[in-house]
């Protein structure tokens, strides 16, 4: 059996601290997530020396069309750009600022009116960093308009000489409250910093003519100041060698081999070279210490306030003309490279304005994007992923309303030869991750399918978002950056229905969306979703007012049209004109990981399937450039609205009542969030002998959306059909709880059709803290994947374990199977014969179960057996009444060790405990925080196909390797996590190392920047010694489940492991790819069944 691999990870964050709760769920983590007041501190540092007065183009202020006082000069261009960009900075609706901003210039004797020291050394703080409230913004703008470059007044801001390195030291001194090279002491007047804010310098340098170069015109020594700076390391004192090459508006190009020339781009008005550069003498007077200071600022905590990091990231903007020298552009690029930001070469007003807009948007980027992502496995090159990364996104509503925005976006990997690893890239090949210390999607990223075309609507009428501008693209979808609802599949869906007449016949050219339902009448059903009886439109009389929970036929029609995409509430900020589609047409993809199927061909044809919590399960054209029929890349092929969800649709349209969060006042009558197809689908694909697709089936689960599941035949992706549906009301499935697990598909010897394997689900009694006894979900189901018939099940027994049944239908009543099983089941094919012979399941009571499908007695369902491998809920094994057990929310990773059947062979079962549904800080008795969680490695010594004689492992038979190495004895080992820390993702094993992710809630504190999201860590554990290391992840929250595989990048196979963070590296983002090697040099363990999910059969 060839195994299809779907790359999946979550970008989720942990919750704010909250009081003890009777009931909780994981979305509590989004309860007022941005309470911390963490506005970034930004200092604009401006080169106001000689080149500031160089002749340049003209510009005007956006608000009144007048020219600036310095018009016609480089300074005038910057005056315009600063004014227009700062004027556009957002102020919150309550008048609060969203950013703190100040300005610093090169020092000059004429600037003493600003409190700067005389003598002309260092920098001059002309505007202290203050919150950009409406009043403070107005004062700053008025001052910018007053600039002069002559005279003796305070408005003369001109300096006579460069102070490049010294001014960077001055900027650091201001942030740190130290003394600058100007002689000014900033103690007590430094920017307020709770430890939560990110700090930024935006350095704007002028190389508009050949006199624009770095330098130090005073007598200060930036090198001496660096050598004595607090905490400076030996490495930070070393001079940086700026690479030789050609510098210009294109950045830097390397010299051709053996020459001092470059292959330059075709010159134009905006594309030119400043010439070739080779670094000269590195002295104080050269100005070249600016990049060493940028490096020091980026790597050094300036204050250590409240446990936070107050490092400073440096962005640079070069205003360069076609008679420039390369010295300054070379230095500014190096400053940004070592300062952790970006360098923007510009040559005119529009470019410098655009650069400043991008920087301001990037430094304000916050963790407002949450996603789960997938890659398609290649049909043509089995075992490898196609280089197409799909992210299902969501953004919680800031006001607590139930309608959340969502999207599906596509990115790709690119190989970084310098770092020897793959990185996330956007459709242009640029880095998709912000370099501004946020660790999340860059505001400048342009995902695939994202477009801007001002020749056609809606861009021709000012952009779809002209009444709600956001991000770098403002009124337009591109770039979509970190704005969830912009670009991607959501944009394509809006464009396809932009001016639809939703009262016209559904699926006509005037109302084209293909939206289906299934058997709304409840009888006489057609399994073909394309049948007219299954159309979701007001013309379908089987969709009744009673079913929708509305009071009139008019309200019915309005609601149906709204679900189809009509903007008919009057409350959304659409662009107007002839546009009829609503901005919120794509809901949140909260827990549903996208399923990505390749249908083969050249290039391979891709379809993405996923659920969203606006009531629609979607099929989207996942290709980058190729249409499927008339549906363009990123376009929706069809959507499915299940009848079980009809009663929830009205609340989505009305966007009320509020979602019930821990902090929501009960006087507002909040209600729990509604869920729809919120689980992650399973998938089965069968290949023909020639390698083409024979069958493609997907299996829908609901998570908190309900206690049922559907099977769809999508062999022809444009003509889906329902195969079957199952719920707790069906025969043999009364134990079915909420369907959380992703169904696992397998071929087994005892059954002719493929089988579907799933835990019996989640019991909402686990939401209580402490948990109540489970009433459902206590078991395992194995179904015929084609017919949906239950062929085997395991469930709780009041006494001893007993199995019964026939070769076509059997069951086991299992002693102690008293806890729900929401985690994915892990299958094992130990002898690699293409048949799964064993399953591992974990439950909410800390137990690990083993199911044997080929025991000695036979391989038919009536011979299948189940045994308890380990009882780890409590230290003594079985938990006493009233005791809070450890919970296993995620399935284990299973690694076969040794030759099957040998005396030294065993199967190592890796799993971590932790209650992810209670991620907040709560030290009350009976809380999840009080449970001691662990990472476990259990040795299953029964490597054959029968578990007869198995002894259940308990902690007493394991070795504690928290502070010592494993000696190989006993039934395995465990690692104890910190107080309150819990495993929050599924482990993966690569090359003899297991990777886990954890989160540790932190105590609430108004001054702490980590109290909301907790401390997230990535653990790497040596399988055989138990030796482990942990790395703190940037941003806290719930880290993504580590996953590994081989992806094809630029024609080469590249090994990757996302979430497998190098423990010796600095803090990482949850989106970072931690490990990779070109041509698959990183060995991906064949034994790692965790990644071998679903498959080609």
Protein Blocks (a to p, Z undefined) as FASTA:
>chain_A
ZZddddddddddddddddddfbdcfklmmgokllnopaccddddddfbfklmpccddddd
fklopacfkgoiaklmmmmmmmmmmmmpccdfkopafbdcdddddddfklmmnopaehji
ajddfbdcddddfklmmmmmmmmmmpccedjbfklmcdfbdcfklmmmmmmmmmnopacf
kopafehiaccdehlaccdddddddffbfklccddfblbdfklmmmmgghiafklmpccd
ddeddddfkopadddehiacdcdddddfklccebjcddddddfklopmmmmmmmmmmmpc
fklpghiacddcddddddddfkbcfklmmmmmmmmmmnopacdddfbfklmmmmmmmmmm
mmmpccfbccdddddddfklghiacdddcdddddddfklpabdcdddddddddddfklop
acdddfkopafbdfehnopacfkbccehiacdfkbcfklnopjklmocghjklmambdfk
jalkgghjllmmmmmmmmacfkbcehiaklmbccddehklopaiafblkbmklpccfklm
klcfklnopabfklmmmmmmmmnopackopaccebjjbfbdfklpccdfklccddddeej
jddddddddddfehpacdddfbfkbcehjbcghiafbdcddfklmmmmmmmmnopacddd
fklcfklopacdddddfbccdddddddfkopafbdcddddekjnoccdddddfkbmmlcc
dfbdcdfkbghilmpccdfbccdddddfkbfbdcddddebjcfklmpccddddfehiacd
dddfknopafbdcdddfbdcddeddfkbccdddehiabccfbccddddfkonopafbdcd
ddfeopacdddfbbfkbccfklpccddfbdckbmnlpacehiacdddfbdcddddedjeh
iakbccdddddeddfklmbccfbghiaklpccdddddddfblbfbfghiacddfklpccf
klbccehiajbdcddddehiacfbdcddeehiacddddddddddfkbcklmnopaddddd
dfklopacddddehiajddddddddddeehiacdddehiacfkbccddfkbcfbdcehhl
accdfklmmlmgcjdZZ
